[in-house]
Amino acid sequence: MRDAAVQQQSATIGKTESPLLKRLIRNRYMYIMILPGLLYFLIFKYIPMFGLIIAFQEYVPYQGFFGSEWVGFQHFERLFTDPDFWNIFKNTIVLFVLNIVIFFPVPVILAIMLNEVAGAFFKRIVQTVIYIPHFLSWVIIVSISFVMLTKDGGIVNEMLAALGFEKINFLMSPEWFHPMYIIQVIWREAGWGTIVYLAAIASIDPGLYEAARMDGAGRFRQIWHITLPAIRSVVIVLLILRVGHVLDLSFEHVYLLLNSINRPVAEILDTYVYTAGLQQGQFSYTAAVGFFKSFISLFLVLIANKLAKKFGEEGVY
């Protein structure tokens, strides 16, 4: 009798449990595994959003969020009427375009080239060599560039002088800032960016290549008609995610390259926020700049995702 009562009670509880609770219990280990990631985004991404309130205040640290004077859209008005801001905004957009047009295709091309390498040993060596710069900080990358490009004793300038050309002041010249920036980005990140594309290429059915070879397709035909269409969805998703960082470039990298001479073309929103916010104490104004950056990034991601779906791709969501 007691066992029958217990079974009946368990059955009753099982019926009253919600489907959501059942899924949580059934997949409890998976949810425990993703809990640290959820906590990271909650603590460092979502909770700090409350601080955006200071973009509408004349924030004074010792008065706090609730004691500071409310000024509405005053900082945004200053933002949109400041000619220096629009020059900085233009510099940021230029660097982003360089990233998309020049840097973004490089990992795709490298991944396809690595996939065509027949020797596994040589392929692993090349992958290791091009991955290493990713683990070096921007301080090291810029320092190596400084040693190579400096006008007094730099390897590049010494070679130019030996060939009969005039030395070039790469580090202090505004004209050379953009080439130097994008070359350093490619040097550090191109190899690491191939990982996702190589994984996507590895999932392609080898039978497709065999059928193409039987039909007389060469290497380039196979790449054009099999490899590129197979990884197209991955490329589109990563491109959409890259668009979300349109105004969020590497602060450390640009700040290390920045100097008084190339500042008119090298100052970007991230370095401007650091200078105006931390060095000059304009917390509310720089919070407005950060709010503007986030709004533009969100808007562009939504547009890019909608365009991707319009052309038949899955998009991010």
N, C-alpha and C positions, 0 to 999 in steps of 0.2 A: 504494500500500500504506500509506504513511504517513498519507494523508488518511483512508483507511478506518479505520485504527487510532484516529486522533483522534476521528472521528465515533462510533466504537464506545465509546471511553472517555467522551465527553460524554454519550452515551445512558445508559451505566452510572451515571454521577454523577447524571444527572437522575432515574433510577429510585430511587437511594438517598436523594435529598433528601426530607425530611419535608414534609408539606402545610403545616405552620406556617412553615417556612423559605421555601417557595415564596410564600406569602402575604406574608411580610415583604419579600421581594425585589420582588414585583410592586407592592406598595403602599408602597414605601420612602419616596417623597416625602411621602405623607400622614402617615406616622409621624414623619418629620423635622419636619413642620409642627406636630404636636401635642406634640413633645418638650419645648419650653419650658413648656407648661402642666403636663405630667407632672412635670417637675423642680420647678416651683413647689409643687405639692401635696406632693411627696415631702419637700422641704427644710423647708417652712414649716408643714405639716400633720401628716405622719406621723412624721418623725423626732422632733419635739418631744414626741410622745406618751410617749416614754421618761421625760420629766420628771414624769409623773403619779406616779411612784414616791414623790415627796416627800410626797404626800398621806397616806402610811402611815408617814412618818418624822417625827422632830423635826429638821427640816432646818436645818443650820448651814452657811452658804456656804463657809467656809474648810475645813470637813471634807469637803464634797462629797457625792455620792450614796452612796458606799460607806462613808463614815466616819460618817455621821449615824445617830443612834439609831433603831431600828425600834420604832414604837409601835402598829402595827396600825390598828384602827378608832377610835382615841381621838379624832381630829379629827372624824370623822363623828358620834360620840356627842355631842360638844360642839355640832356643827352642829344636830342634831335636838332638842337640849334647850335651845337658846338662844332665848328669846322674841323677842329683837330680830331674829333671823334670819327667823322666820316672819312678822313684820310686813313685813320687807323683801321676802320672797318674795311676800306678798300684793300689795304695791305693784307688783312686776314683773308679776304676773299681770294686774292691773287695766290697766296700760299696754298689755299685749299684747292684751287683749280690746278695748280702744279701737281699737287698730290693725286688728284683724280686723273688728270690727262697723262702725266708722265709716270708717276710711281705705281698707281693701281694696276696697270696692265703688266708690270714687270714680274710680280710673283706668278701670274698666270703663264707667261712665256717661259719663265724658269722651270715651273712645274712640268710643262709639256716637254721641254728640252731634257729634263732629268728622266722623264718617263721613257724617252727614246733611247737612253743610254743602255746598252746591252750588258756591259760588265757590272755585276752587282757590287764588287769590291770598289771599283772606281766610283760608282754612283754613291756609295756610302761615304767615301772620302769627300767628294764634292759637297754632299749634303751637310756633313759636319763642318766643313770650312765656311760655308755660307750661313750656317746657323749661328756660329760663334759670335759675330758682332752684335746680335740681339741681346746677349747677356752682358755686354759692356754698357756702362752708363753713358749718358750724353756728355758728361764731363770728360770721359776718356776719349770719346769719338771726336769731340771738338778740340781737345788737346792735341791729338794726333794730327788733325787737320792743321792746327796752328803751327806745329813743328814742320809740316810739309810745305805750307803755303806762306809762311812769314817771309817778308822781303829781305831780311838780314839772315842769310844762312839757310833758308828753306830749300828743300830738295828741288821743288818745282822751279823756283826762281833761279837756282844755280844752273839747272839744265837749260833754262831759257837763255841765261847769260852765256853759257858755253856754246849755244847754237847761234849766238849773235843777236838775240832779241833783247829788248828792254825788259827789266824786271817789272812785275805787276804787283801792286799792293792789294792782293785779294781780300785781306781781312778788313781793310778800311774803305774799300770801294763800294759804293751803293750799287753799281752796275753788276758786281760779282756776287752780291748777297744771295739772289735767287738761285743761280746755278750751284753755288756752294751749299745752300740749304738742301736742295732736292737731291744732290749727289750724296750727301750725308744720310738723308732719309733712306735712299735706295740701298746704300752700303749697309746700314744697320738693320733694316726691317724686311728687305726683299726676300732673303733666304727663309726667314721665319714665316713669312706669309705664304710660302709654298706648301706648308704642311696640310692645310685644309684642301687645297686643290689636288695634291698628290693622293690624299685619301679618297677624294671623289673620283679621280681617274682610276684608282685601284678597284673601285666597285663596278667598273664597266665590264660587261661580258666579253671575254676574249674571243668568243665565237663571232662577234661582229667584225673584229679585225681579220679573222681568218676568212670570213665570207667576202670581205672587201678585197683581200689579196687575191682570192680566187677570181674575182671580177676584174682584176688588173689594176686596182687602185694602189698608187704609191704611198709613200710616207705622208706627204703633204695632203693628199686626198683623204687619207684616213684621219688625219688630225682635223681637217676642215669638216668632214661629214660625220665623224663618230665622236672624237674626243671633245671638241668644242661644244656640240649640241648636248653631250652628256653632262658637262659641268656647267652649262649655262645657268641653271637654276641656282647653283651655289654662288656663281659670280654675281647674279642679280641680288641675292640676299645680302652678300657682303658689301655690294655697292650701296644698297639702301642703308645699311648700318653705317657705312662710311659717310654718307650724306648727313646722317645725324650728328656728325662731329664737324660740321661745316665751319663753325666758329670756335671749336674747341681743339686747338692745335697744341703741340707740345710746348708748354711754357719753358721748361728747363732748357730745351734745345735752342729756342729763339733767344732766350735771355742771355745765354752764353755767347751767342754770336752778335748780340746787340752792342753798339757803341755810339758815341756822339755823332759820328760822321754818317753811318748808315741808318741812323734812327728814322729819318723820314720815310724809308721804304721797309724798315725792319720792325718797327713798333706794331704789335698786334694787340688784340683785345686782352689776352691773358697777361701780357707784360704791362699793359696800361692799367689793368685792375690791380696788379701788384704794386705799381708805382703810386697810383692815386689812393688805393685803399689802405695798404699796410704802411707805406712810407709817409704819406701825407695825411692819413687818418680820415679819409672821406668814405666812411663805411657805407652810408646810405646811398651815395652816388654810385659806388662800385657794385652795390647790391642791385641797383637798377640796371647796370650794364650786364650783370649776370642773368637777371630776369629776361632781358632782351635777347641774350644769347640762347637761353633755353627755349624761348618762344619760337625763334627763327628755326632752331634745330628741329623742334617738334613739327612745325609746319612743313618743313622740307621733307621730313621722313614720311608724313602722311601723303604728301603729293607724290613722292617717289614710289611709295607702296601702291598707291592708286594707279599710277601709270604702269607699274609692273603687272598688275592684275589686268589692266586694259589690254596689254599685249600678250596675255595668255600665261603669265607666270604666276606662281603661288604667292610671292611676296613674303613679308615677315609675319603677317597675321591675316 
